[in-house]
Amino acid sequence: MTLPVLLLAGCGPEPVSFSFDPATLEYGIVSFPPEMPEPAYESMVLSITNTGETDGNLTLPEPDLDIFCIAGFGKENYPADLGEVRAGSTYILNVGLCGYPPSMQDLLVETGFEVETDGDPAALDVAVTFTPNRITN
């Protein structure tokens, strides 16, 4: 007796995938005068692109607010729901520096922050490097 074979073909949701550019936000030497200019001491653009086939969502957990000033988000806005990014579209974040870790003056700072996704990968780890140059006069 032969048993029937049942094949199941899954039709799950299309994949959601994100990438970002640049791979590392490299600020170089950043001058930190006593008073911070608007909106930050230095700023760079981070582009997050939905490279998948369906729409996906982004969330920005609270970055280290002693270091990062992200345009459009105050201290009370975290975690920030960045909303839906359509397939093939890009979300732009303006990432500014508003400080640096104590005792790191004139030393290379290697830090970063995370952007959560509902796709692959589940989190984008954004690397950041800079060397703070404190200006005292």
A tleap script that builds the chain and sets N, CA, C and O, in Angstrom:
source leaprc.protein.ff14SB
mol = sequence {
  NMET THR LEU PRO VAL LEU LEU LEU ALA GLY
  CYS GLY PRO GLU PRO VAL SER PHE SER PHE
  ASP PRO ALA THR LEU GLU TYR GLY ILE VAL
  SER PHE PRO PRO GLU MET PRO GLU PRO ALA
  TYR GLU SER MET VAL LEU SER ILE THR ASN
  THR GLY GLU THR ASP GLY ASN LEU THR LEU
  PRO GLU PRO ASP LEU ASP ILE PHE CYS ILE
  ALA GLY PHE GLY LYS GLU ASN TYR PRO ALA
  ASP LEU GLY GLU VAL ARG ALA GLY SER THR
  TYR ILE LEU ASN VAL GLY LEU CYS GLY TYR
  PRO PRO SER MET GLN ASP LEU LEU VAL GLU
  THR GLY PHE GLU VAL GLU THR ASP GLY ASP
  PRO ALA ALA LEU ASP VAL ALA VAL THR PHE
  THR PRO ASN ARG ILE THR CASN
}
set mol.1.N position { 0.838 -1.169 0.000 }
set mol.1.CA position { 0.000 0.000 0.000 }
set mol.1.C position { 0.889 1.239 0.000 }
set mol.1.O position { 1.815 1.362 0.802 }
set mol.2.N position { 0.594 2.126 -0.891 }
set mol.2.CA position { 1.361 3.357 -1.003 }
set mol.2.C position { 0.580 4.485 -0.356 }
set mol.2.O position { -0.605 4.678 -0.628 }
set mol.3.N position { 1.265 5.229 0.505 }
set mol.3.CA position { 0.634 6.377 1.166 }
set mol.3.C position { 0.777 7.602 0.275 }
set mol.3.O position { 1.808 7.787 -0.370 }
set mol.4.N position { -0.257 8.440 0.238 }
set mol.4.CA position { -0.165 9.657 -0.573 }
set mol.4.C position { 0.844 10.629 0.040 }
set mol.4.O position { 0.996 10.707 1.259 }
set mol.5.N position { 1.512 11.350 -0.816 }
set mol.5.CA position { 2.487 12.348 -0.382 }
set mol.5.C position { 1.839 13.715 -0.530 }
set mol.5.O position { 1.276 14.051 -1.572 }
set mol.6.N position { 1.931 14.477 0.520 }
set mol.6.CA position { 1.346 15.815 0.523 }
set mol.6.C position { 2.482 16.833 0.560 }
set mol.6.O position { 3.281 16.848 1.495 }
set mol.7.N position { 2.546 17.671 -0.450 }
set mol.7.CA position { 3.558 18.723 -0.488 }
set mol.7.C position { 2.902 20.036 -0.142 }
set mol.7.O position { 1.857 20.388 -0.690 }
set mol.8.N position { 3.524 20.762 0.777 }
set mol.8.CA position { 3.016 22.072 1.159 }
set mol.8.C position { 3.980 23.132 0.653 }
set mol.8.O position { 5.172 23.115 0.958 }
set mol.9.N position { 3.449 24.025 -0.104 }
set mol.9.CA position { 4.255 25.141 -0.592 }
set mol.9.C position { 3.880 26.369 0.214 }
set mol.9.O position { 2.724 26.792 0.216 }
set mol.10.N position { 4.851 26.934 0.891 }
set mol.10.CA position { 4.580 28.098 1.727 }
set mol.10.C position { 4.567 29.380 0.918 }
set mol.10.O position { 5.408 29.602 0.047 }
set mol.11.N position { 3.617 30.194 1.219 }
set mol.11.CA position { 3.528 31.503 0.586 }
set mol.11.C position { 3.537 32.541 1.693 }
set mol.11.O position { 2.545 33.233 1.919 }
set mol.12.N position { 4.655 32.643 2.372 }
set mol.12.CA position { 4.784 33.596 3.466 }
set mol.12.C position { 5.013 34.991 2.932 }
set mol.12.O position { 5.044 35.210 1.721 }
set mol.13.N position { 5.169 35.916 3.831 }
set mol.13.CA position { 5.404 37.291 3.406 }
set mol.13.C position { 6.754 37.428 2.702 }
set mol.13.O position { 7.708 36.708 3.000 }
set mol.14.N position { 6.805 38.353 1.779 }
set mol.14.CA position { 8.044 38.620 1.062 }
set mol.14.C position { 9.070 39.169 2.057 }
set mol.14.O position { 8.689 39.799 3.043 }
set mol.15.N position { 10.344 38.942 1.818 }
set mol.15.CA position { 11.364 39.385 2.764 }
set mol.15.C position { 11.501 40.908 2.810 }
set mol.15.O position { 11.341 41.601 1.805 }
set mol.16.N position { 11.802 41.399 4.007 }
set mol.16.CA position { 12.116 42.802 4.226 }
set mol.16.C position { 13.594 42.847 4.572 }
set mol.16.O position { 14.054 42.114 5.448 }
set mol.17.N position { 14.328 43.693 3.898 }
set mol.17.CA position { 15.769 43.764 4.111 }
set mol.17.C position { 16.212 45.227 4.091 }
set mol.17.O position { 15.735 46.021 3.281 }
set mol.18.N position { 17.126 45.567 4.993 }
set mol.18.CA position { 17.619 46.935 5.079 }
set mol.18.C position { 19.137 46.964 4.979 }
set mol.18.O position { 19.819 46.031 5.404 }
set mol.19.N position { 19.653 48.046 4.411 }
set mol.19.CA position { 21.086 48.316 4.398 }
set mol.19.C position { 21.267 49.800 4.698 }
set mol.19.O position { 20.316 50.578 4.622 }
set mol.20.N position { 22.491 50.184 5.039 }
set mol.20.CA position { 22.713 51.604 5.311 }
set mol.20.C position { 24.038 52.058 4.720 }
set mol.20.O position { 24.936 51.253 4.475 }
set mol.21.N position { 24.143 53.362 4.496 }
set mol.21.CA position { 25.317 53.956 3.886 }
set mol.21.C position { 25.529 55.343 4.482 }
set mol.21.O position { 24.570 56.109 4.574 }
set mol.22.N position { 26.727 55.691 4.885 }
set mol.22.CA position { 27.947 54.913 4.793 }
set mol.22.C position { 28.001 53.819 5.855 }
set mol.22.O position { 27.257 53.852 6.835 }
set mol.23.N position { 28.886 52.858 5.647 }
set mol.23.CA position { 29.021 51.740 6.588 }
set mol.23.C position { 29.484 52.230 7.955 }
set mol.23.O position { 29.085 51.675 8.979 }
set mol.24.N position { 30.319 53.260 7.980 }
set mol.24.CA position { 30.789 53.888 9.217 }
set mol.24.C position { 30.695 55.391 9.047 }
set mol.24.O position { 31.116 55.932 8.025 }
set mol.25.N position { 30.146 56.066 10.040 }
set mol.25.CA position { 30.145 57.525 10.040 }
set mol.25.C position { 31.509 57.955 10.584 }
set mol.25.O position { 31.750 57.909 11.791 }
set mol.26.N position { 32.386 58.366 9.689 }
set mol.26.CA position { 33.748 58.767 10.060 }
set mol.26.C position { 33.840 60.291 10.004 }
set mol.26.O position { 33.927 60.882 8.928 }
set mol.27.N position { 33.818 60.915 11.183 }
set mol.27.CA position { 33.825 62.374 11.264 }
set mol.27.C position { 35.224 62.974 11.192 }
set mol.27.O position { 35.361 64.158 10.883 }
set mol.28.N position { 36.258 62.197 11.466 }
set mol.28.CA position { 37.610 62.740 11.507 }
set mol.28.C position { 37.810 63.532 12.787 }
set mol.28.O position { 37.236 63.200 13.825 }
set mol.29.N position { 38.630 64.587 12.716 }
set mol.29.CA position { 38.867 65.446 13.885 }
set mol.29.C position { 37.724 66.452 13.963 }
set mol.29.O position { 37.442 67.164 12.999 }
set mol.30.N position { 37.074 66.502 15.116 }
set mol.30.CA position { 35.925 67.390 15.315 }
set mol.30.C position { 36.265 68.404 16.399 }
set mol.30.O position { 36.648 68.034 17.509 }
set mol.31.N position { 36.122 69.689 16.071 }
set mol.31.CA position { 36.353 70.750 17.044 }
set mol.31.C position { 35.139 70.904 17.948 }
set mol.31.O position { 34.004 70.957 17.473 }
set mol.32.N position { 35.380 70.975 19.240 }
set mol.32.CA position { 34.340 71.153 20.229 }
set mol.32.C position { 34.593 72.464 20.980 }
set mol.32.O position { 35.195 72.454 22.053 }
set mol.33.N position { 34.129 73.608 20.413 }
set mol.33.CA position { 34.268 74.868 21.143 }
set mol.33.C position { 33.333 74.862 22.355 }
set mol.33.O position { 32.447 74.013 22.452 }
set mol.34.N position { 33.532 75.818 23.290 }
set mol.34.CA position { 32.711 75.827 24.511 }
set mol.34.C position { 31.197 75.843 24.256 }
set mol.34.O position { 30.440 75.233 25.011 }
set mol.35.N position { 30.757 76.526 23.212 }
set mol.35.CA position { 29.324 76.579 22.937 }
set mol.35.C position { 29.014 75.807 21.657 }
set mol.35.O position { 29.622 76.038 20.611 }
set mol.36.N position { 28.046 74.877 21.762 }
set mol.36.CA position { 27.700 74.037 20.619 }
set mol.36.C position { 26.911 74.836 19.583 }
set mol.36.O position { 25.930 75.493 19.930 }
set mol.37.N position { 27.329 74.787 18.306 }
set mol.37.CA position { 26.548 75.430 17.249 }
set mol.37.C position { 25.284 74.616 16.966 }
set mol.37.O position { 25.203 73.446 17.338 }
set mol.38.N position { 24.306 75.229 16.312 }
set mol.38.CA position { 23.092 74.509 15.919 }
set mol.38.C position { 23.355 73.749 14.635 }
set mol.38.O position { 23.999 74.325 13.759 }
set mol.39.N position { 22.936 72.553 14.442 }
set mol.39.CA position { 22.238 71.675 15.372 }
set mol.39.C position { 23.177 70.793 16.179 }
set mol.39.O position { 22.743 70.105 17.103 }
set mol.40.N position { 24.498 70.806 15.828 }
set mol.40.CA position { 25.464 69.946 16.514 }
set mol.40.C position { 26.860 70.450 16.183 }
set mol.40.O position { 27.023 71.358 15.368 }
set mol.41.N position { 27.859 69.861 16.816 }
set mol.41.CA position { 29.233 70.234 16.495 }
set mol.41.C position { 29.596 69.807 15.080 }
set mol.41.O position { 30.277 70.539 14.363 }
set mol.42.N position { 29.150 68.644 14.683 }
set mol.42.CA position { 29.402 68.119 13.340 }
set mol.42.C position { 28.230 67.208 12.998 }
set mol.42.O position { 27.655 66.582 13.889 }
set mol.43.N position { 27.868 67.126 11.723 }
set mol.43.CA position { 26.713 66.322 11.320 }
set mol.43.C position { 27.016 65.566 10.031 }
set mol.43.O position { 27.724 66.061 9.154 }
set mol.44.N position { 26.462 64.349 9.936 }
set mol.44.CA position { 26.574 63.543 8.728 }
set mol.44.C position { 25.219 62.923 8.408 }
set mol.44.O position { 24.369 62.775 9.286 }
set mol.45.N position { 25.030 62.567 7.151 }
set mol.45.CA position { 23.790 61.935 6.708 }
set mol.45.C position { 23.977 60.424 6.685 }
set mol.45.O position { 24.953 59.914 6.134 }
set mol.46.N position { 23.025 59.713 7.293 }
set mol.46.CA position { 22.977 58.257 7.248 }
set mol.46.C position { 21.757 57.874 6.420 }
set mol.46.O position { 20.636 58.255 6.756 }
set mol.47.N position { 21.964 57.128 5.348 }
set mol.47.CA position { 20.878 56.675 4.482 }
set mol.47.C position { 20.569 55.216 4.793 }
set mol.47.O position { 21.451 54.360 4.717 }
set mol.48.N position { 19.307 54.932 5.144 }
set mol.48.CA position { 18.871 53.565 5.428 }
set mol.48.C position { 17.904 53.170 4.326 }
set mol.48.O position { 16.836 53.766 4.186 }
set mol.49.N position { 18.278 52.162 3.541 }
set mol.49.CA position { 17.498 51.773 2.365 }
set mol.49.C position { 16.830 50.426 2.578 }
set mol.49.O position { 17.449 49.474 3.052 }
set mol.50.N position { 15.549 50.364 2.218 }
set mol.50.CA position { 14.818 49.100 2.232 }
set mol.50.C position { 15.140 48.401 0.911 }
set mol.50.O position { 14.593 48.749 -0.136 }
set mol.51.N position { 16.023 47.426 0.971 }
set mol.51.CA position { 16.449 46.693 -0.221 }
set mol.51.C position { 15.606 45.446 -0.443 }
set mol.51.O position { 15.876 44.661 -1.352 }
set mol.52.N position { 14.585 45.266 0.390 }
set mol.52.CA position { 13.726 44.091 0.291 }
set mol.52.C position { 12.622 44.265 -0.734 }
set mol.52.O position { 12.614 45.211 -1.523 }
set mol.53.N position { 11.699 43.330 -0.698 }
set mol.53.CA position { 10.606 43.301 -1.670 }
set mol.53.C position { 9.294 43.821 -1.106 }
set mol.53.O position { 8.334 44.009 -1.853 }
set mol.54.N position { 9.235 44.058 0.207 }
set mol.54.CA position { 8.025 44.592 0.825 }
set mol.54.C position { 8.389 45.724 1.769 }
set mol.54.O position { 9.557 45.914 2.107 }
set mol.55.N position { 7.382 46.470 2.190 }
set mol.55.CA position { 7.589 47.590 3.096 }
set mol.55.C position { 8.040 47.083 4.460 }
set mol.55.O position { 7.688 45.975 4.864 }
set mol.56.N position { 8.820 47.899 5.168 }
set mol.56.CA position { 9.309 47.533 6.486 }
set mol.56.C position { 9.359 48.741 7.394 }
set mol.56.O position { 9.275 49.878 6.930 }
set mol.57.N position { 9.495 48.501 8.678 }
set mol.57.CA position { 9.485 49.559 9.680 }
set mol.57.C position { 10.830 49.691 10.369 }
set mol.57.O position { 11.579 48.725 10.512 }
set mol.58.N position { 11.118 50.935 10.799 }
set mol.58.CA position { 12.351 51.244 11.517 }
set mol.58.C position { 12.020 51.876 12.858 }
set mol.58.O position { 11.055 52.630 12.979 }
set mol.59.N position { 12.831 51.561 13.866 }
set mol.59.CA position { 12.703 52.166 15.193 }
set mol.59.C position { 14.095 52.579 15.642 }
set mol.59.O position { 15.065 51.844 15.459 }
set mol.60.N position { 14.182 53.768 16.234 }
set mol.60.CA position { 15.450 54.271 16.750 }
set mol.60.C position { 15.400 54.241 18.270 }
set mol.60.O position { 14.767 55.098 18.886 }
set mol.61.N position { 16.074 53.241 18.893 }
set mol.61.CA position { 16.153 53.245 20.349 }
set mol.61.C position { 16.974 54.462 20.794 }
set mol.61.O position { 17.583 55.133 19.961 }
set mol.62.N position { 16.992 54.741 22.063 }
set mol.62.CA position { 17.715 55.918 22.541 }
set mol.62.C position { 19.221 55.740 22.359 }
set mol.62.O position { 19.823 54.845 22.952 }
set mol.63.N position { 19.831 56.606 21.526 }
set mol.63.CA position { 21.292 56.553 21.400 }
set mol.63.C position { 21.913 57.212 22.632 }
set mol.63.O position { 21.194 57.754 23.471 }
set mol.64.N position { 23.213 57.171 22.745 }
set mol.64.CA position { 23.897 57.851 23.841 }
set mol.64.C position { 23.741 59.354 23.619 }
set mol.64.O position { 24.425 59.936 22.777 }
set mol.65.N position { 22.850 59.973 24.368 }
set mol.65.CA position { 22.508 61.383 24.150 }
set mol.65.C position { 23.606 62.334 24.611 }
set mol.65.O position { 23.537 63.532 24.333 }
set mol.66.N position { 24.620 61.824 25.311 }
set mol.66.CA position { 25.777 62.651 25.641 }
set mol.66.C position { 26.704 62.786 24.434 }
set mol.66.O position { 27.582 63.648 24.415 }
set mol.67.N position { 26.507 61.937 23.431 }
set mol.67.CA position { 27.340 61.972 22.226 }
set mol.67.C position { 26.542 62.373 20.994 }
set mol.67.O position { 27.010 63.187 20.198 }
set mol.68.N position { 25.340 61.814 20.821 }
set mol.68.CA position { 24.597 61.992 19.574 }
set mol.68.C position { 23.431 62.959 19.696 }
set mol.68.O position { 22.677 62.938 20.669 }
set mol.69.N position { 23.302 63.811 18.678 }
set mol.69.CA position { 22.142 64.680 18.483 }
set mol.69.C position { 21.579 64.285 17.120 }
set mol.69.O position { 22.192 64.573 16.092 }
set mol.70.N position { 20.433 63.636 17.101 }
set mol.70.CA position { 19.848 63.213 15.836 }
set mol.70.C position { 18.739 64.212 15.487 }
set mol.70.O position { 17.769 64.368 16.229 }
set mol.71.N position { 18.904 64.877 14.351 }
set mol.71.CA position { 18.005 65.949 13.952 }
set mol.71.C position { 16.554 65.488 13.959 }
set mol.71.O position { 16.213 64.442 13.406 }
set mol.72.N position { 15.704 66.294 14.600 }
set mol.72.CA position { 14.279 66.014 14.658 }
set mol.72.C position { 13.847 65.212 15.870 }
set mol.72.O position { 12.653 64.979 16.060 }
set mol.73.N position { 14.807 64.778 16.703 }
set mol.73.CA position { 14.467 63.959 17.864 }
set mol.73.C position { 15.111 64.536 19.112 }
set mol.73.O position { 16.333 64.643 19.208 }
set mol.74.N position { 14.257 64.909 20.075 }
set mol.74.CA position { 14.740 65.376 21.364 }
set mol.74.C position { 14.831 64.224 22.340 }
set mol.74.O position { 14.458 63.093 22.029 }
set mol.75.N position { 15.329 64.526 23.517 }
set mol.75.CA position { 15.525 63.496 24.542 }
set mol.75.C position { 14.234 62.766 24.895 }
set mol.75.O position { 14.272 61.603 25.298 }
set mol.76.N position { 13.101 63.430 24.750 }
set mol.76.CA position { 11.817 62.837 25.112 }
set mol.76.C position { 11.219 61.971 24.007 }
set mol.76.O position { 10.161 61.373 24.203 }
set mol.77.N position { 11.872 61.892 22.854 }
set mol.77.CA position { 11.306 61.198 21.693 }
set mol.77.C position { 11.701 59.736 21.536 }
set mol.77.O position { 11.332 59.110 20.543 }
set mol.78.N position { 12.434 59.180 22.483 }
set mol.78.CA position { 12.938 57.821 22.310 }
set mol.78.C position { 12.183 56.823 23.171 }
set mol.78.O position { 11.758 57.159 24.276 }
set mol.79.N position { 12.009 55.607 22.685 }
set mol.79.CA position { 12.386 55.144 21.347 }
set mol.79.C position { 11.520 55.827 20.294 }
set mol.79.O position { 10.342 56.101 20.525 }
set mol.80.N position { 12.114 56.095 19.143 }
set mol.80.CA position { 11.435 56.819 18.075 }
set mol.80.C position { 10.995 55.851 16.988 }
set mol.80.O position { 11.810 55.129 16.413 }
set mol.81.N position { 9.705 55.847 16.717 }
set mol.81.CA position { 9.171 55.049 15.613 }
set mol.81.C position { 9.406 55.855 14.338 }
set mol.81.O position { 8.757 56.878 14.117 }
set mol.82.N position { 10.333 55.396 13.501 }
set mol.82.CA position { 10.648 56.115 12.276 }
set mol.82.C position { 9.636 55.839 11.174 }
set mol.82.O position { 9.634 56.498 10.135 }
set mol.83.N position { 8.778 54.860 11.415 }
set mol.83.CA position { 7.704 54.575 10.478 }
set mol.83.C position { 8.069 53.555 9.425 }
set mol.83.O position { 9.090 52.870 9.494 }
set mol.84.N position { 7.188 53.487 8.449 }
set mol.84.CA position { 7.318 52.505 7.381 }
set mol.84.C position { 8.183 53.051 6.256 }
set mol.84.O position { 8.062 54.212 5.867 }
set mol.85.N position { 9.054 52.198 5.743 }
set mol.85.CA position { 9.890 52.530 4.594 }
set mol.85.C position { 9.488 51.578 3.478 }
set mol.85.O position { 9.621 50.361 3.610 }
set mol.86.N position { 9.004 52.129 2.400 }
set mol.86.CA position { 8.548 51.312 1.277 }
set mol.86.C position { 9.727 50.591 0.628 }
set mol.86.O position { 10.863 51.062 0.692 }
set mol.87.N position { 9.454 49.466 0.014 }
set mol.87.CA position { 10.482 48.704 -0.697 }
set mol.87.C position { 11.158 49.611 -1.719 }
set mol.87.O position { 10.487 50.284 -2.501 }
set mol.88.N position { 12.475 49.625 -1.710 }
set mol.88.CA position { 13.229 50.454 -2.638 }
set mol.88.C position { 13.426 51.890 -2.203 }
set mol.88.O position { 14.129 52.643 -2.877 }
set mol.89.N position { 12.819 52.292 -1.086 }
set mol.89.CA position { 12.924 53.672 -0.614 }
set mol.89.C position { 14.000 53.801 0.457 }
set mol.89.O position { 14.465 52.810 1.020 }
set mol.90.N position { 14.385 55.052 0.726 }
set mol.90.CA position { 15.448 55.341 1.675 }
set mol.90.C position { 14.958 56.303 2.744 }
set mol.90.O position { 14.253 57.267 2.446 }
set mol.91.N position { 15.335 56.039 3.990 }
set mol.91.CA position { 15.068 56.934 5.117 }
set mol.91.C position { 16.390 57.621 5.444 }
set mol.91.O position { 17.431 56.971 5.535 }
set mol.92.N position { 16.340 58.943 5.619 }
set mol.92.CA position { 17.537 59.732 5.884 }
set mol.92.C position { 17.541 60.188 7.344 }
set mol.92.O position { 16.562 60.748 7.836 }
set mol.93.N position { 18.662 59.938 8.027 }
set mol.93.CA position { 18.879 60.449 9.379 }
set mol.93.C position { 20.064 61.412 9.336 }
set mol.93.O position { 21.102 61.096 8.755 }
set mol.94.N position { 19.909 62.579 9.946 }
set mol.94.CA position { 21.022 63.505 10.108 }
set mol.94.C position { 21.586 63.281 11.500 }
set mol.94.O position { 20.958 63.632 12.499 }
set mol.95.N position { 22.769 62.699 11.560 }
set mol.95.CA position { 23.382 62.300 12.820 }
set mol.95.C position { 24.454 63.316 13.196 }
set mol.95.O position { 25.466 63.459 12.510 }
set mol.96.N position { 24.212 64.014 14.298 }
set mol.96.CA position { 25.154 65.017 14.770 }
set mol.96.C position { 25.871 64.575 16.021 }
set mol.96.O position { 25.408 63.700 16.753 }
set mol.97.N position { 27.015 65.198 16.253 }
set mol.97.CA position { 27.757 64.972 17.484 }
set mol.97.C position { 27.514 66.149 18.414 }
set mol.97.O position { 27.675 67.305 18.022 }
set mol.98.N position { 27.125 65.849 19.645 }
set mol.98.CA position { 26.879 66.920 20.622 }
set mol.98.C position { 27.782 66.783 21.841 }
set mol.98.O position { 27.636 67.539 22.802 }
set mol.99.N position { 28.704 65.840 21.820 }
set mol.99.CA position { 29.641 65.671 22.919 }
set mol.99.C position { 30.529 64.475 22.660 }
set mol.99.O position { 30.480 63.852 21.600 }
set mol.100.N position { 31.344 64.171 23.658 }
set mol.100.CA position { 32.236 63.022 23.556 }
set mol.100.C position { 32.459 62.465 24.956 }
set mol.100.O position { 32.240 63.158 25.950 }
set mol.101.N position { 32.898 61.209 25.030 }
set mol.101.CA position { 33.107 60.597 26.341 }
set mol.101.C position { 34.180 61.352 27.132 }
set mol.101.O position { 35.167 61.810 26.557 }
set mol.102.N position { 33.990 61.481 28.436 }
set mol.102.CA position { 35.009 62.140 29.267 }
set mol.102.C position { 36.370 61.479 29.080 }
set mol.102.O position { 36.457 60.271 28.862 }
set mol.103.N position { 37.399 62.253 29.162 }
set mol.103.CA position { 38.800 61.834 29.067 }
set mol.103.C position { 39.193 61.313 27.685 }
set mol.103.O position { 40.251 60.698 27.550 }
set mol.104.N position { 38.380 61.537 26.664 }
set mol.104.CA position { 38.712 61.066 25.312 }
set mol.104.C position { 39.195 62.193 24.399 }
set mol.104.O position { 39.316 62.001 23.189 }
set mol.105.N position { 39.469 63.357 24.965 }
set mol.105.CA position { 39.950 64.474 24.170 }
set mol.105.C position { 41.228 64.087 23.443 }
set mol.105.O position { 42.154 63.544 24.045 }
set mol.106.N position { 41.272 64.368 22.153 }
set mol.106.CA position { 42.415 64.086 21.279 }
set mol.106.C position { 42.689 62.595 21.085 }
set mol.106.O position { 43.759 62.226 20.601 }
set mol.107.N position { 41.750 61.745 21.451 }
set mol.107.CA position { 41.869 60.305 21.241 }
set mol.107.C position { 40.764 59.844 20.300 }
set mol.107.O position { 39.688 60.441 20.269 }
set mol.108.N position { 41.015 58.798 19.539 }
set mol.108.CA position { 40.012 58.261 18.629 }
set mol.108.C position { 38.869 57.641 19.428 }
set mol.108.O position { 39.085 56.752 20.252 }
set mol.109.N position { 37.659 58.118 19.176 }
set mol.109.CA position { 36.457 57.563 19.805 }
set mol.109.C position { 35.818 56.619 18.788 }
set mol.109.O position { 35.525 57.018 17.661 }
set mol.110.N position { 35.606 55.379 19.186 }
set mol.110.CA position { 34.914 54.395 18.364 }
set mol.110.C position { 33.663 53.988 19.124 }
set mol.110.O position { 33.732 53.329 20.161 }
set mol.111.N position { 32.535 54.388 18.595 }
set mol.111.CA position { 31.260 54.153 19.266 }
set mol.111.C position { 30.215 53.839 18.202 }
set mol.111.O position { 30.565 53.462 17.084 }
set mol.112.N position { 28.969 53.987 18.530 }
set mol.112.CA position { 27.912 53.757 17.560 }
set mol.112.C position { 26.551 53.748 18.208 }
set mol.112.O position { 26.410 54.032 19.397 }
set mol.113.N position { 25.556 53.421 17.419 }
set mol.113.CA position { 24.190 53.300 17.893 }
set mol.113.C position { 23.473 52.289 17.017 }
set mol.113.O position { 24.022 51.813 16.024 }
set mol.114.N position { 22.263 51.970 17.386 }
set mol.114.CA position { 21.509 50.915 16.713 }
set mol.114.C position { 20.200 51.465 16.155 }
set mol.114.O position { 19.573 52.340 16.751 }
set mol.115.N position { 19.801 50.935 15.000 }
set mol.115.CA position { 18.476 51.185 14.435 }
set mol.115.C position { 17.815 49.817 14.298 }
set mol.115.O position { 18.352 48.930 13.635 }
set mol.116.N position { 16.655 49.646 14.922 }
set mol.116.CA position { 15.954 48.365 14.872 }
set mol.116.C position { 15.075 48.301 13.632 }
set mol.116.O position { 14.516 49.311 13.204 }
set mol.117.N position { 14.953 47.093 13.050 }
set mol.117.CA position { 14.115 46.880 11.874 }
set mol.117.C position { 13.171 45.712 12.131 }
set mol.117.O position { 13.359 44.946 13.076 }
set mol.118.N position { 12.168 45.584 11.292 }
set mol.118.CA position { 11.318 44.401 11.363 }
set mol.118.C position { 11.673 43.443 10.225 }
set mol.118.O position { 10.859 42.628 9.792 }
set mol.119.N position { 12.908 43.571 9.762 }
set mol.119.CA position { 13.374 42.743 8.648 }
set mol.119.C position { 14.709 42.107 8.954 }
set mol.119.O position { 14.993 41.713 10.086 }
set mol.120.N position { 15.520 42.017 7.921 }
set mol.120.CA position { 16.827 41.392 8.031 }
set mol.120.C position { 17.873 42.434 7.682 }
set mol.120.O position { 17.832 42.973 6.576 }
set mol.121.N position { 18.790 42.739 8.553 }
set mol.121.CA position { 18.925 42.230 9.911 }
set mol.121.C position { 17.917 42.887 10.847 }
set mol.121.O position { 17.302 43.894 10.495 }
set mol.122.N position { 17.749 42.321 12.033 }
set mol.122.CA position { 16.805 42.863 13.009 }
set mol.122.C position { 17.295 44.180 13.591 }
set mol.122.O position { 16.498 44.972 14.095 }
set mol.123.N position { 18.587 44.416 13.525 }
set mol.123.CA position { 19.159 45.680 13.996 }
set mol.123.C position { 20.328 46.065 13.105 }
set mol.123.O position { 21.139 45.223 12.719 }
set mol.124.N position { 20.399 47.343 12.786 }
set mol.124.CA position { 21.520 47.892 12.042 }
set mol.124.C position { 22.457 48.522 13.060 }
set mol.124.O position { 22.065 49.450 13.767 }
set mol.125.N position { 23.676 48.038 13.145 }
set mol.125.CA position { 24.670 48.592 14.062 }
set mol.125.C position { 25.479 49.631 13.308 }
set mol.125.O position { 26.307 49.296 12.460 }
set mol.126.N position { 25.231 50.911 13.627 }
set mol.126.CA position { 25.882 52.017 12.944 }
set mol.126.C position { 27.158 52.369 13.706 }
set mol.126.O position { 27.103 52.820 14.850 }
set mol.127.N position { 28.293 52.161 13.070 }
set mol.127.CA position { 29.582 52.483 13.682 }
set mol.127.C position { 29.896 53.958 13.466 }
set mol.127.O position { 29.614 54.514 12.404 }
set mol.128.N position { 30.483 54.587 14.486 }
set mol.128.CA position { 30.828 56.004 14.435 }
set mol.128.C position { 32.245 56.174 14.971 }
set mol.128.O position { 32.592 55.617 16.013 }
set mol.129.N position { 33.062 56.947 14.256 }
set mol.129.CA position { 34.405 57.269 14.735 }
set mol.129.C position { 34.639 58.770 14.618 }
set mol.129.O position { 34.172 59.415 13.679 }
set mol.130.N position { 35.367 59.312 15.584 }
set mol.130.CA position { 35.779 60.712 15.546 }
set mol.130.C position { 36.850 60.946 16.605 }
set mol.130.O position { 36.990 60.182 17.561 }
set mol.131.N position { 37.590 62.010 16.407 }
set mol.131.CA position { 38.587 62.429 17.385 }
set mol.131.C position { 38.197 63.817 17.872 }
set mol.131.O position { 38.252 64.772 17.097 }
set mol.132.N position { 37.801 63.956 19.148 }
set mol.132.CA position { 37.393 65.260 19.669 }
set mol.132.C position { 38.583 66.173 19.943 }
set mol.132.O position { 39.572 65.767 20.553 }
set mol.133.N position { 38.465 67.405 19.482 }
set mol.133.CA position { 39.468 68.433 19.722 }
set mol.133.C position { 38.761 69.549 20.470 }
set mol.133.O position { 38.024 70.337 19.878 }
set mol.134.N position { 38.990 69.610 21.766 }
set mol.134.CA position { 38.319 70.616 22.600 }
set mol.134.C position { 39.018 71.957 22.448 }
set mol.134.O position { 40.229 72.079 22.635 }
set mol.135.N position { 38.220 72.952 22.105 }
set mol.135.CA position { 38.730 74.322 21.954 }
set mol.135.C position { 38.316 75.090 23.200 }
set mol.135.O position { 37.131 75.140 23.533 }
set mol.136.N position { 39.283 75.690 23.893 }
set mol.136.CA position { 38.980 76.324 25.182 }
set mol.136.C position { 38.828 77.829 25.097 }
set mol.136.O position { 38.392 78.440 26.073 }
set mol.137.N position { 39.159 78.450 23.995 }
set mol.137.CA position { 39.024 79.927 23.942 }
set mol.137.C position { 38.039 80.353 22.912 }
set mol.137.O position { 37.807 81.549 22.738 }
savepdb mol mol.pdb
quit
